Amino acid sequence: MSCGEPHETDCSEILDHLYEFLDHEMPDSDCTKFEHHFEECSPCLEKYGLEQAVKKLVKRCCGQDDVPTDLRAKVMGRIDLIRSGQAVPDHDIATAPASQES
């Protein structure tokens, strides 16, 4: 997606990191870069608005469920592995023995 105009930051970079922006998981300097891009690129601004609306809807509809502590620890461990560049185990977090499912 692009408006066809040249930008200081390419549309593909903006869209690749959109959820980091939405989740406030990037440095302020990068946030400023995104905000500037949205000011001059209506297709990316539209995509941002859509993703923001979906995120709010999911939070409203599903945000009340408690996450089991062990699941949160497994997910956070997987995220830490990915961020550090280490090999991620082949088994899937969602693949749990039937006795552990609720």
PATOR-403401 format. One record per residue (C-alpha): x, y, z; residue in one letter; residue number from 1. Coordinates in Angstrom, 2 decimals, padded with zeros to 5 digits. Layout:
<pts>
[[X, Y, Z], "A", NUM]
...
</pts>
This chain:
<pts>
[[000.00, 000.00, 000.00], "M", 1]
[[001.35, 003.40, -000.92], "S", 2]
[[000.06, 006.72, -002.11], "C", 3]
[[002.68, 006.68, -004.88], "G", 4]
[[004.49, 009.70, -003.47], "E", 5]
[[008.06, 009.57, -002.16], "P", 6]
[[008.34, 009.77, 001.62], "H", 7]
[[011.21, 010.12, 004.03], "E", 8]
[[010.11, 006.78, 005.49], "T", 9]
[[008.85, 004.18, 003.03], "D", 10]
[[005.26, 002.98, 003.38], "C", 11]
[[006.41, -000.65, 003.66], "S", 12]
[[008.52, 000.21, 006.72], "E", 13]
[[005.58, 002.00, 008.31], "I", 14]
[[003.20, -000.90, 007.70], "L", 15]
[[005.77, -003.52, 008.82], "D", 16]
[[006.04, -001.80, 012.21], "H", 17]
[[002.49, -000.50, 012.58], "L", 18]
[[001.64, -002.67, 015.60], "Y", 19]
[[004.78, -001.56, 017.41], "E", 20]
[[003.53, 002.01, 016.93], "F", 21]
[[-000.02, 001.12, 018.00], "L", 22]
[[001.27, -000.69, 021.09], "D", 23]
[[003.68, 002.13, 022.04], "H", 24]
[[006.63, -000.25, 021.77], "E", 25]
[[009.05, 002.01, 019.91], "M", 26]
[[011.25, 004.98, 020.78], "P", 27]
[[009.74, 008.47, 020.66], "D", 28]
[[011.94, 009.37, 017.69], "S", 29]
[[010.39, 006.55, 015.66], "D", 30]
[[006.90, 007.55, 016.77], "C", 31]
[[007.55, 011.05, 015.47], "T", 32]
[[008.66, 009.57, 012.15], "K", 33]
[[005.41, 007.58, 011.94], "F", 34]
[[003.25, 010.58, 012.84], "E", 35]
[[004.96, 012.66, 010.15], "H", 36]
[[004.38, 009.89, 007.60], "H", 37]
[[000.68, 009.69, 008.50], "F", 38]
[[000.36, 013.45, 007.96], "E", 39]
[[001.45, 013.10, 004.34], "E", 40]
[[000.23, 009.61, 003.38], "C", 41]
[[-003.52, 009.05, 003.50], "S", 42]
[[-003.42, 005.30, 002.60], "P", 43]
[[-001.12, 004.58, 005.56], "C", 44]
[[-003.22, 006.84, 007.80], "L", 45]
[[-006.32, 004.90, 006.73], "E", 46]
[[-004.61, 001.56, 007.50], "K", 47]
[[-003.50, 002.93, 010.88], "Y", 48]
[[-007.06, 004.03, 011.68], "G", 49]
[[-008.47, 000.65, 010.70], "L", 50]
[[-005.95, -001.30, 012.77], "E", 51]
[[-006.49, 001.05, 015.71], "Q", 52]
[[-010.27, 000.47, 015.52], "A", 53]
[[-009.82, -003.32, 015.37], "V", 54]
[[-007.47, -003.21, 018.35], "K", 55]
[[-010.03, -001.20, 020.37], "K", 56]
[[-012.82, -003.59, 019.41], "L", 57]
[[-010.80, -006.63, 020.45], "V", 58]
[[-009.89, -004.98, 023.74], "K", 59]
[[-013.54, -004.11, 024.42], "R", 60]
[[-014.81, -007.59, 023.54], "C", 61]
[[-011.98, -009.75, 024.85], "C", 62]
[[-010.04, -007.57, 027.26], "G", 63]
[[-011.74, -008.88, 030.38], "Q", 64]
[[-010.40, -012.44, 030.23], "D", 65]
[[-007.65, -013.34, 032.69], "D", 66]
[[-004.57, -014.87, 031.09], "V", 67]
[[-003.17, -017.92, 032.92], "P", 68]
[[000.20, -017.09, 034.50], "T", 69]
[[002.00, -020.03, 032.89], "D", 70]
[[000.73, -019.08, 029.41], "L", 71]
[[001.87, -015.49, 029.88], "R", 72]
[[005.31, -016.70, 030.99], "A", 73]
[[005.62, -018.99, 027.95], "K", 74]
[[004.60, -016.23, 025.53], "V", 75]
[[006.93, -013.69, 027.11], "M", 76]
[[009.76, -016.25, 027.02], "G", 77]
[[009.14, -016.83, 023.31], "R", 78]
[[009.15, -013.08, 022.66], "I", 79]
[[012.44, -012.70, 024.55], "D", 80]
[[014.00, -015.49, 022.46], "L", 81]
[[012.87, -013.89, 019.21], "I", 82]
[[014.09, -010.44, 020.25], "R", 83]
[[017.50, -011.79, 021.27], "S", 84]
[[017.89, -013.61, 017.95], "G", 85]
[[018.13, -017.04, 019.56], "Q", 86]
[[016.69, -020.14, 017.99], "A", 87]
[[013.03, -020.63, 018.83], "V", 88]
[[011.95, -024.18, 019.79], "P", 89]
[[010.07, -026.10, 017.11], "D", 90]
[[007.13, -026.98, 019.36], "H", 91]
[[004.19, -024.62, 019.40], "D", 92]
[[003.04, -022.91, 022.60], "I", 93]
[[-000.56, -023.70, 021.69], "A", 94]
[[000.22, -027.41, 021.54], "T", 95]
[[-000.42, -028.52, 025.11], "A", 96]
[[-001.33, -031.96, 026.41], "P", 97]
[[-005.10, -032.46, 026.72], "A", 98]
[[-004.81, -032.62, 030.52], "S", 99]
[[-003.67, -028.96, 030.62], "Q", 100]
[[-006.53, -027.57, 028.52], "E", 101]
[[-009.47, -025.95, 030.29], "S", 102]
</pts>
